[in-house]
Amino acid sequence: MKSVIYFLLPVLVLVSACTKQDNQVLSMTFVDSVNVADDITEYMKYCTTLKVYGNELFATEYSKINVFDLEDLSYKRTIGREGSAPGEFRLAADIVVFNDTLYAADYGNSRIQLFTVEGEYIKSVKSRNPYLIDVYDNKIYVSNFHRQPDFTLWKYENGQFFEHYKIGELIRQDLIKQETLDELENQFVLFNGELIFIRPNLKEKFYRLNSHNKFEYMELNDKLLERNIDVMSNSIVHDGKLCIVATYRKEHLYDKNVKYETSRQYKEAGIAEEYLFIINKDFEIEKQYLFPVNSFAYTETLVLWNNYVIVFDAHNSTIYKYKLEG
């Protein structure tokens, strides 16, 4: 691969048994929370992604971006509203703030919108159905996903987008099979100089796209299988570490008279535990944290900041802040 890009990964709900004695399970301590489903915080129907810049937390929603103070999670301001005019959104799918400029992937309006950090509209750049956006090596990268196999990764530089990868071309060159692409479920992350695709619902989750544009099985799969991981809920890159969220289900505790339909039901019944894994560049699990019962991490709605983790729980429409111990 010519250049390296990494993305905060859309996500699911993970599974881990943590059976090895040498892997100490660390804890999280509740610090603060804010309910975003009220008028005080400019009511959010749903949170699509969380990002941190400076001392502020940016939370995107379908039609806007809400900004909170990182210290006490107090509401500060709202950027945008629903619509198609400049400064308006039809699904703010993802954002990144870089050099005091906010780049927002406006999926429904097929454009990238640029704002000042305070929310003043700057301009828009056409981009068909932008899905993920992030920064690597002082450059902005955007992924577009309209219909498979029309997945394209673009590099934004000097006010223009340049095509970086086009997965459809890999299919035409017989470097990847269509059914394999379908299994990838649009999930990917760039970590440790490699573009890694993820199949969250399958046992063999991680595949790398190597320098020859071919997909390779990763040994990380074996390490996760040792912990009985089933489904993943979140995967991000933070400070050069791969961070993934997982839920371990204790099947021997299932009540056969109960029909479990959601991860929350498993967790509240005491037969599932959710974990945060910190993985280094050698794909070794350095640390693992147990999530509190009342918190769930979905899609890109988790960020790490200093010694804290901030996560959005869609069930409660609440953003939680925890301190990572150890």
N, C-alpha and C positions, 0 to 999 in steps of 0.2 A: 504494500500500500504506500502511495507516494507521501501522503500527509496523514496526520492523526487528528481525529475529531472525537469528542465524546459527548454523549447525550445523557440527560436525565431520562430515565427509562419509564415509559408507562408501565403499570404493574398490576399485581393480583394479590393472592393471599398464600403465603409460603408455609412449608412444613418442615420441622426439624425435630429429631429425637434427642440429640445431644447426649449420646450414650457414652462417649469417651470420658474417662476420669480426668484426663489432663486438660480438658476444655472447661475451665471454670465459667459458670454462668453468672454474669454481673447484673446489677440492678439499675433501674431508673427511678429517680425521685421526682414526684410531681412538684412543679414550681408554680405554674399559672395556666389559665385557660381563658378563652373568649368564645362566646356563642355568636356566630356570624349571621344567624337567622333573625335579626331584629333591626329596627329602624336606626338604632344608634350606630351600627356598623354598616349601613347601606346594604340591607338584606341580600345575602348571597344564596341563590338556589342550590349551587353546588360549587365545589372548588376543583378546578382542573389541574392546577399546579401551584407549588409554593417555591419561591426563590428568595434569597437573602442578598441584600446589597447595602453596605455601610451598616447603619444601625436600624435598618428597616426590613420588614417582611412584606413581600409582594405576593398577594393571593389572587389568582385569576379565576374568573367565572365566565359563563357564556357571553355575557354582554359587557363586562367591565373588569377592572383590576382594582382591588382594594389594597390599601397600604396600611400596615400596622407598625407600631413601635416594637422593636425586638425585646426591649427590657421588660415591659409590662403588658405587651400585646394590646395596648390601647389603640383604638381606631384613629387614623390621621387624615386620610383623604381617599377619594375615588377617582380613577382615571377611566374615561370612556363611558359609553352607554350603548344600548341596543340600537342597531341600524346599520346603514351602509355608507353614510357620509364620512368624511375625514374625521378620525378620532372616535368613530363608532365601531362596534364589533358584532359579528355573527359567529360566535364561538371563539373566544380568546384561548386557543388550545395550549399555548406555551409562551413563555417570555424569558428574556435574559437582559440583565443590565450590565453594560460594559462602557467604561470611560464616560460615565454620567449620562449615557443614552440608554433608553429603554427600547428594546426590540420586541415587538409582540407579533406572534403568529396568528393572524386573523383568518382562521380556516375557512369560514363560510363566505367571506368576501374575497378569498384568493389573493391575499396580499400580506406583506410584512409592514407593519406600521411602526414608525419611529417617534418617540416622545422624549422630552427632557425627563429627568428623574422626578421633577415636580408635577409632571403630567401635561406639559404644553406640547401640543401636536407639532411635529416637524415635517414629516412627509411620509408617503407610502411607496412601496416598491412591489410591483406585480410578482406574485408567486403562487402557482396553482395549488390550492389546498395545502398550505404549510401545516405540518403536524408537530414537529419538534424543532427547537432552536436552542443553540448553545454556543459557547466560546471555547476555542482551543488554539493555543499558540497565537494569541492576539488576533484571531480571525473569527468571524461569525459563520456558523454552519447551520443550514436549514434542511430538514427532510420534508419531502412532499410525498404524500400517499393518497392517490386518487382512487385507482382501482388496480389490483394486482394484474400484471406485474409492473405497473407504472410507478415504481418506487424510485425516487431520485434524491441524491444528496447533493446539495449546492453549497458553494463557498461564496460568501458575500464579502467583497473587497472593493474599495474605491467607489462605492455607490452602485456596484453591479453584482449580479449573481453569475457564478461560473459553475457549470456542471462538473460534479466531482465523481459520483458513482451513479450508474443506472443499472439496477438489478435486472430489468427487462433484457438488457443486452447480455447479461450473464446467462440467462435462460436460452437465448437464441444461439449462444456459443456452446451450448450443452455443458456449461460449467456448473449448472445447478438445475435440479428438476423442479417443475412447477409445484408438485405436491409437497416438496420440501419447503418451498417459499410459503405455501399456505400455512404450514405448521409453525412458521416463525411468528405469526400473529402480529406482525408489525413491531415487534419488540427488539431493540438493539441498544448497545452502549459501546462507546469507544473507550477502551481501558488498556493501559500499558502498551500503547502503540499498536493496538489491534482493534479492528472492527468486529465486535462480538454480537451475534444474533442469538436471541433467546426464545425458547419455546416453553413458556411458563407452565403449561398444563401437562407436559410430558416428562417422563423420568430423565431422559437425556436432554437437558435444557440448553446447554451452551455449545455453540459452534463458532469457530473463528473464520473470518474471511482473510485468507493469507495473501501474501504478495503476488501470488499467481491467480488471484481471484477465484480460488477454490475453497470450499467449505471443509473444515477439519474438525473432528471430534476433539473435545477438550478434556483433559484429566480432571478438571474442576468438577465435572459431572460425577466422577467416582467419589470424590471427597464429600459431595453433597448427598450422594446415595447412601454413604455410610451413616448419615444422620437421618435417613428415612424421609428426606424432603419430598413433598408431593407437589404442592402448588405454590408459586411465588406471588408476593403481593407488591413488592417495590424493589427497585434496583437503581442506585445512583452512584456517581463517582464523586468522592469528597476527599480533598487533600491527597490525591494519588492513591486512594484506597477505594475498592469496590465494596459498596454497602448494599446488602440485600435483606429483605424482610421475609420471614417464613413462619408458618404455623404448623406445629407438630400435633397430630391427632392421635389420641390414645384409644385405638380401636377396641381394646379389650374392655374399656369402660362404657361402650355404647349401650344405651337402653333400647332394646329391640322394639319396645312399644312406642318409641318416639321417632318421628320423621324429622331428621335434621336437614334443613334446607339452606342455611346460611352459616358462614364462618362465625358470626356472632353467637348463634345458637350453640355451636360446638364449644366456644370459649366460655359462655355463661354457664354451660352445663358442667364445666370443669373437665372436659375431655379434650381440650385443645389449648395449646400455649403458643403465643406468638413471639418470635425472636428477631433481633437485629444482629446480623453478622457483619463484622469488619474483616475484609479480605485484602491481603497485601499483593504486591506485584508478582510474587511467586505463587499466587493463588493459594496461600495458606490462610486459614481462618485464625486471625490474631485475637479477636475478642468476640464474645457473644453476650447480648443483653436480653433480658426477659422483659417484654412489654407488659405494662399494667393491664388489668382485666378490662378497663373501660376504654381502651384505645385500640384503634385499627388503622393500619396504613394502606391506603389504596392509591393506585396509579402513581403519579408524580407528586403526591401530596405529602412528602416528607423531606425535611432538610436537616443537615447537621450544621451547627454553628458553635464554635469554640467547644465547650464541654456539654453542649445541650443538643437535644433532638426536638424538633418541632414537627407535629403531624396533624393532619386534618382527619377527623372522624366524621364521615358522611352521615352515619346513623344519628348522631347527636348534633350535626351542623356546628361542631365545635373544634377549634384549634387548641391543641394541648402542647404545653411546653414542659420537658422533663430534663433533669440534670443526669448525665451519664456518670455513674459511680465507678471508680477503679480504672 
